[in-house]
Amino acid sequence: MKKWIFSILMAMISSFMVTISPEIAKAQVEVPEEELARESVLPRFERGEAVKNRAIVTEKKVEIGAFGGWNFTEPIYSQAKIGFNAGYHFTEESALMLNFGLWLPGRNKQYTDAIQSQTKANNTDPGLDFNLIPDLQYSLWANWELLAYYGKMSVTKQGVSHMHLYPILGLGMTKYATKMYPGLNFGLGQKFYFSKAFALRIDFKLQYQQGINPFNPGFRTGVPDPNSYSDRFTLGTILELGVSFLL
């Protein structure tokens, strides 16, 4: 008897579940349209916690350094220079740097001797004498640097070097023995930090500026009047390798 009653109850429950299942499914599907998401939403983080974990902190710090440089596209003057950087980091992303470079004396003999021989009209013509042109002395630039990338690189199994990659944009001037010329430069730099204060710095820049035209015919026989010098625009390809310190 009990078994028979139990079978009847189970049949009634099964019939009831089959009856209400479509209603439940319908209730799950029929969601008001205004409650549906119309676009994807990305999570928003109010606090940049990752910034707090920087091993290298530059904000409100002074940076100084020294470097050696080379102008790959200078055909007449010495291609080498030495100098120093000094600047201030306003934030973690921006800094203003002063770049002073002292050009080494001399001429680029790889080209000047050949050019001088080609400019001789005859055996008695000395040709252009590049020793008569005013010396290139120094350059001074004010560069704005913006941090574009901060990362890490494994140097050894247990050693890590922190990297800064930054574009460079600035204005400056170049001093010759007789005149000073304005110019602008732009490029890309990278620093490899080996401690929280010491870094290897590599800068590659293009410098567009005016300068003395070394092919002035007056340089054949003597030094012409400085007022008669002709100018020309030059594009220098500069590579600087040095070290920097955060104070």
C-alpha beads as a LAMMPS data file, in Angstrom:
LAMMPS data file: protein, C-alpha beads

247 atoms
246 bonds

1 atom types
1 bond types

-500.0 500.0 xlo xhi
-500.0 500.0 ylo yhi
-500.0 500.0 zlo zhi

Masses

1 110.0

Atoms # bond

1 1 1 0.000 0.000 0.000
2 1 1 2.753 2.444 1.016
3 1 1 4.685 1.585 -2.104
4 1 1 1.655 2.316 -4.259
5 1 1 1.021 5.684 -2.565
6 1 1 4.702 6.652 -2.990
7 1 1 4.510 5.873 -6.724
8 1 1 1.447 8.104 -7.120
9 1 1 3.187 11.017 -5.299
10 1 1 6.304 10.745 -7.494
11 1 1 4.152 10.753 -10.632
12 1 1 2.321 13.897 -9.465
13 1 1 5.621 15.706 -8.667
14 1 1 7.069 14.791 -12.065
15 1 1 3.958 16.049 -13.839
16 1 1 4.096 19.340 -11.892
17 1 1 7.790 19.941 -12.761
18 1 1 7.133 19.328 -16.465
19 1 1 4.263 21.818 -16.343
20 1 1 6.193 24.706 -14.716
21 1 1 9.573 24.193 -16.489
22 1 1 8.600 26.271 -19.600
23 1 1 7.425 29.083 -17.316
24 1 1 10.746 29.056 -15.454
25 1 1 12.717 29.086 -18.709
26 1 1 10.534 31.879 -20.039
27 1 1 11.087 33.908 -16.859
28 1 1 14.854 33.487 -17.249
29 1 1 14.848 34.637 -20.887
30 1 1 12.495 37.586 -20.624
31 1 1 14.887 40.218 -19.200
32 1 1 13.893 43.880 -19.621
33 1 1 15.835 45.438 -22.506
34 1 1 16.905 48.467 -20.466
35 1 1 18.723 46.138 -18.069
36 1 1 20.860 44.570 -20.787
37 1 1 24.453 45.786 -21.169
38 1 1 24.848 47.806 -24.360
39 1 1 28.665 47.969 -24.367
40 1 1 31.648 46.252 -22.820
41 1 1 33.039 47.723 -19.633
42 1 1 36.707 47.540 -18.660
43 1 1 37.750 47.535 -15.016
44 1 1 38.909 50.896 -13.731
45 1 1 41.650 51.195 -11.176
46 1 1 41.683 54.397 -9.188
47 1 1 45.117 53.761 -7.727
48 1 1 48.243 52.987 -9.722
49 1 1 49.703 50.515 -7.275
50 1 1 52.298 49.369 -9.813
51 1 1 53.958 52.794 -9.740
52 1 1 54.588 52.393 -6.021
53 1 1 56.618 49.282 -6.764
54 1 1 59.149 51.011 -9.014
55 1 1 62.684 50.115 -8.037
56 1 1 63.990 53.262 -9.773
57 1 1 62.362 56.480 -8.583
58 1 1 63.292 59.631 -10.531
59 1 1 60.602 62.140 -9.551
60 1 1 62.020 65.363 -8.034
61 1 1 65.590 64.141 -8.427
62 1 1 68.647 65.701 -10.057
63 1 1 70.532 63.744 -12.707
64 1 1 74.154 64.349 -13.683
65 1 1 76.424 62.422 -15.996
66 1 1 79.314 62.381 -18.448
67 1 1 79.565 61.000 -21.974
68 1 1 81.597 60.599 -25.112
69 1 1 79.992 61.229 -28.497
70 1 1 80.483 60.723 -32.210
71 1 1 78.995 62.481 -35.249
72 1 1 78.804 59.886 -38.009
73 1 1 77.949 62.379 -40.773
74 1 1 80.578 65.093 -40.164
75 1 1 82.978 65.133 -43.170
76 1 1 85.258 68.063 -42.248
77 1 1 85.574 68.683 -38.519
78 1 1 86.537 66.180 -35.851
79 1 1 83.737 63.697 -35.300
80 1 1 84.434 63.139 -31.592
81 1 1 83.277 65.068 -28.535
82 1 1 83.132 64.750 -24.764
83 1 1 80.633 66.368 -22.446
84 1 1 78.228 66.173 -19.550
85 1 1 74.491 66.125 -18.819
86 1 1 72.725 67.834 -15.936
87 1 1 68.997 68.063 -15.372
88 1 1 65.950 67.715 -13.169
89 1 1 63.125 65.160 -13.199
90 1 1 59.831 66.948 -12.572
91 1 1 57.853 63.684 -12.528
92 1 1 58.464 60.019 -13.251
93 1 1 57.609 60.731 -16.899
94 1 1 59.320 64.048 -17.743
95 1 1 62.684 65.729 -17.271
96 1 1 64.594 68.751 -18.551
97 1 1 68.251 68.044 -19.341
98 1 1 71.121 70.346 -20.303
99 1 1 73.622 68.736 -22.662
100 1 1 77.071 70.302 -23.102
101 1 1 79.476 68.836 -25.640
102 1 1 83.084 69.928 -26.248
103 1 1 84.198 69.004 -29.752
104 1 1 87.749 67.727 -30.017
105 1 1 90.084 69.825 -32.194
106 1 1 91.320 68.691 -35.575
107 1 1 89.890 67.681 -38.923
108 1 1 88.427 64.498 -40.325
109 1 1 91.486 63.440 -42.322
110 1 1 89.581 60.553 -43.827
111 1 1 87.869 63.072 -46.117
112 1 1 89.649 66.443 -45.951
113 1 1 92.875 65.321 -47.636
114 1 1 90.991 63.762 -50.545
115 1 1 88.713 66.805 -50.946
116 1 1 91.656 69.198 -50.869
117 1 1 93.455 67.319 -53.638
118 1 1 90.287 67.236 -55.758
119 1 1 89.828 71.018 -55.481
120 1 1 93.265 71.836 -56.894
121 1 1 92.999 73.601 -60.249
122 1 1 96.650 72.823 -61.084
123 1 1 99.862 71.704 -59.434
124 1 1 100.475 75.157 -57.925
125 1 1 96.917 75.567 -56.602
126 1 1 96.788 74.527 -52.936
127 1 1 93.068 73.774 -53.158
128 1 1 90.778 74.263 -50.205
129 1 1 92.746 74.417 -46.971
130 1 1 90.429 73.174 -44.248
131 1 1 92.924 74.208 -41.581
132 1 1 91.910 77.819 -42.326
133 1 1 88.249 77.395 -41.446
134 1 1 87.105 78.478 -37.954
135 1 1 87.253 75.693 -35.406
136 1 1 84.140 73.979 -34.122
137 1 1 84.257 74.482 -30.350
138 1 1 81.218 73.353 -28.369
139 1 1 77.467 72.697 -28.379
140 1 1 74.853 73.419 -25.705
141 1 1 71.351 71.933 -25.802
142 1 1 68.255 72.054 -23.605
143 1 1 66.404 68.774 -24.111
144 1 1 62.981 67.648 -22.928
145 1 1 62.881 63.932 -22.158
146 1 1 59.664 61.916 -21.735
147 1 1 59.660 58.419 -20.289
148 1 1 58.012 56.149 -22.853
149 1 1 58.841 52.756 -21.345
150 1 1 59.937 51.374 -17.985
151 1 1 60.920 47.729 -17.789
152 1 1 63.369 45.118 -16.607
153 1 1 65.975 42.950 -18.295
154 1 1 67.726 39.910 -16.856
155 1 1 71.490 40.412 -16.885
156 1 1 72.439 37.266 -14.955
157 1 1 70.456 34.455 -13.346
158 1 1 70.028 36.579 -10.244
159 1 1 70.698 40.065 -11.596
160 1 1 68.150 42.421 -13.172
161 1 1 68.752 45.737 -14.941
162 1 1 65.966 48.308 -15.012
163 1 1 65.470 50.092 -18.337
164 1 1 64.184 53.533 -19.248
165 1 1 63.335 54.352 -22.877
166 1 1 62.672 58.013 -23.660
167 1 1 62.265 60.296 -26.693
168 1 1 64.384 63.467 -26.791
169 1 1 63.423 66.868 -28.193
170 1 1 65.335 70.090 -27.702
171 1 1 66.785 73.388 -28.870
172 1 1 70.357 74.574 -28.646
173 1 1 73.332 76.279 -30.207
174 1 1 76.730 75.402 -31.609
175 1 1 79.743 77.666 -31.162
176 1 1 82.425 78.116 -33.799
177 1 1 85.516 80.262 -33.256
178 1 1 83.862 83.240 -34.938
179 1 1 80.119 82.710 -34.637
180 1 1 77.313 80.885 -32.814
181 1 1 74.496 79.084 -34.646
182 1 1 71.054 77.863 -33.454
183 1 1 69.652 74.411 -34.060
184 1 1 67.263 71.715 -32.936
185 1 1 67.694 68.047 -32.163
186 1 1 65.474 65.029 -31.609
187 1 1 66.090 61.381 -30.985
188 1 1 65.736 58.412 -28.677
189 1 1 67.628 57.440 -25.539
190 1 1 67.878 54.460 -23.231
191 1 1 69.249 53.969 -19.728
192 1 1 70.224 50.688 -18.076
193 1 1 70.209 50.990 -14.288
194 1 1 72.629 48.818 -12.325
195 1 1 71.591 50.340 -9.004
196 1 1 68.958 52.800 -7.811
197 1 1 71.254 55.706 -8.724
198 1 1 73.793 54.537 -11.342
199 1 1 72.953 53.917 -15.006
200 1 1 74.539 53.410 -18.404
201 1 1 73.081 55.981 -20.805
202 1 1 72.898 55.697 -24.615
203 1 1 71.423 58.526 -26.705
204 1 1 70.932 58.621 -30.474
205 1 1 70.002 62.034 -31.899
206 1 1 69.603 63.897 -35.160
207 1 1 70.823 67.506 -34.958
208 1 1 69.658 69.995 -37.566
209 1 1 71.463 73.320 -37.434
210 1 1 73.273 76.051 -39.273
211 1 1 77.027 76.090 -39.552
212 1 1 79.947 77.595 -41.421
213 1 1 80.290 76.475 -45.023
214 1 1 83.810 74.964 -45.168
215 1 1 83.784 75.077 -48.978
216 1 1 84.015 78.879 -49.133
217 1 1 86.488 79.701 -51.952
218 1 1 88.174 82.198 -49.634
219 1 1 89.673 79.310 -47.685
220 1 1 92.028 78.579 -50.590
221 1 1 94.571 81.293 -49.886
222 1 1 93.822 82.687 -46.441
223 1 1 91.231 83.393 -43.828
224 1 1 88.459 85.561 -45.282
225 1 1 86.618 88.270 -43.399
226 1 1 84.198 86.620 -40.940
227 1 1 81.394 88.770 -42.357
228 1 1 81.893 87.099 -45.729
229 1 1 81.437 83.554 -44.431
230 1 1 78.603 81.677 -46.057
231 1 1 76.403 79.446 -43.920
232 1 1 74.817 76.098 -44.594
233 1 1 72.350 73.787 -42.875
234 1 1 73.724 70.465 -41.683
235 1 1 72.153 67.294 -40.309
236 1 1 74.307 65.532 -37.750
237 1 1 73.818 61.915 -36.703
238 1 1 74.966 61.808 -33.093
239 1 1 75.577 58.833 -30.825
240 1 1 76.430 59.479 -27.168
241 1 1 77.523 56.833 -24.668
242 1 1 77.984 57.674 -21.013
243 1 1 76.959 57.213 -17.407
244 1 1 74.446 59.032 -15.220
245 1 1 73.766 59.392 -11.508
246 1 1 70.567 60.272 -9.650
247 1 1 70.990 62.567 -6.655

Bonds

1 1 1 2
2 1 2 3
3 1 3 4
4 1 4 5
5 1 5 6
6 1 6 7
7 1 7 8
8 1 8 9
9 1 9 10
10 1 10 11
11 1 11 12
12 1 12 13
13 1 13 14
14 1 14 15
15 1 15 16
16 1 16 17
17 1 17 18
18 1 18 19
19 1 19 20
20 1 20 21
21 1 21 22
22 1 22 23
23 1 23 24
24 1 24 25
25 1 25 26
26 1 26 27
27 1 27 28
28 1 28 29
29 1 29 30
30 1 30 31
31 1 31 32
32 1 32 33
33 1 33 34
34 1 34 35
35 1 35 36
36 1 36 37
37 1 37 38
38 1 38 39
39 1 39 40
40 1 40 41
41 1 41 42
42 1 42 43
43 1 43 44
44 1 44 45
45 1 45 46
46 1 46 47
47 1 47 48
48 1 48 49
49 1 49 50
50 1 50 51
51 1 51 52
52 1 52 53
53 1 53 54
54 1 54 55
55 1 55 56
56 1 56 57
57 1 57 58
58 1 58 59
59 1 59 60
60 1 60 61
61 1 61 62
62 1 62 63
63 1 63 64
64 1 64 65
65 1 65 66
66 1 66 67
67 1 67 68
68 1 68 69
69 1 69 70
70 1 70 71
71 1 71 72
72 1 72 73
73 1 73 74
74 1 74 75
75 1 75 76
76 1 76 77
77 1 77 78
78 1 78 79
79 1 79 80
80 1 80 81
81 1 81 82
82 1 82 83
83 1 83 84
84 1 84 85
85 1 85 86
86 1 86 87
87 1 87 88
88 1 88 89
89 1 89 90
90 1 90 91
91 1 91 92
92 1 92 93
93 1 93 94
94 1 94 95
95 1 95 96
96 1 96 97
97 1 97 98
98 1 98 99
99 1 99 100
100 1 100 101
101 1 101 102
102 1 102 103
103 1 103 104
104 1 104 105
105 1 105 106
106 1 106 107
107 1 107 108
108 1 108 109
109 1 109 110
110 1 110 111
111 1 111 112
112 1 112 113
113 1 113 114
114 1 114 115
115 1 115 116
116 1 116 117
117 1 117 118
118 1 118 119
119 1 119 120
120 1 120 121
121 1 121 122
122 1 122 123
123 1 123 124
124 1 124 125
125 1 125 126
126 1 126 127
127 1 127 128
128 1 128 129
129 1 129 130
130 1 130 131
131 1 131 132
132 1 132 133
133 1 133 134
134 1 134 135
135 1 135 136
136 1 136 137
137 1 137 138
138 1 138 139
139 1 139 140
140 1 140 141
141 1 141 142
142 1 142 143
143 1 143 144
144 1 144 145
145 1 145 146
146 1 146 147
147 1 147 148
148 1 148 149
149 1 149 150
150 1 150 151
151 1 151 152
152 1 152 153
153 1 153 154
154 1 154 155
155 1 155 156
156 1 156 157
157 1 157 158
158 1 158 159
159 1 159 160
160 1 160 161
161 1 161 162
162 1 162 163
163 1 163 164
164 1 164 165
165 1 165 166
166 1 166 167
167 1 167 168
168 1 168 169
169 1 169 170
170 1 170 171
171 1 171 172
172 1 172 173
173 1 173 174
174 1 174 175
175 1 175 176
176 1 176 177
177 1 177 178
178 1 178 179
179 1 179 180
180 1 180 181
181 1 181 182
182 1 182 183
183 1 183 184
184 1 184 185
185 1 185 186
186 1 186 187
187 1 187 188
188 1 188 189
189 1 189 190
190 1 190 191
191 1 191 192
192 1 192 193
193 1 193 194
194 1 194 195
195 1 195 196
196 1 196 197
197 1 197 198
198 1 198 199
199 1 199 200
200 1 200 201
201 1 201 202
202 1 202 203
203 1 203 204
204 1 204 205
205 1 205 206
206 1 206 207
207 1 207 208
208 1 208 209
209 1 209 210
210 1 210 211
211 1 211 212
212 1 212 213
213 1 213 214
214 1 214 215
215 1 215 216
216 1 216 217
217 1 217 218
218 1 218 219
219 1 219 220
220 1 220 221
221 1 221 222
222 1 222 223
223 1 223 224
224 1 224 225
225 1 225 226
226 1 226 227
227 1 227 228
228 1 228 229
229 1 229 230
230 1 230 231
231 1 231 232
232 1 232 233
233 1 233 234
234 1 234 235
235 1 235 236
236 1 236 237
237 1 237 238
238 1 238 239
239 1 239 240
240 1 240 241
241 1 241 242
242 1 242 243
243 1 243 244
244 1 244 245
245 1 245 246
246 1 246 247
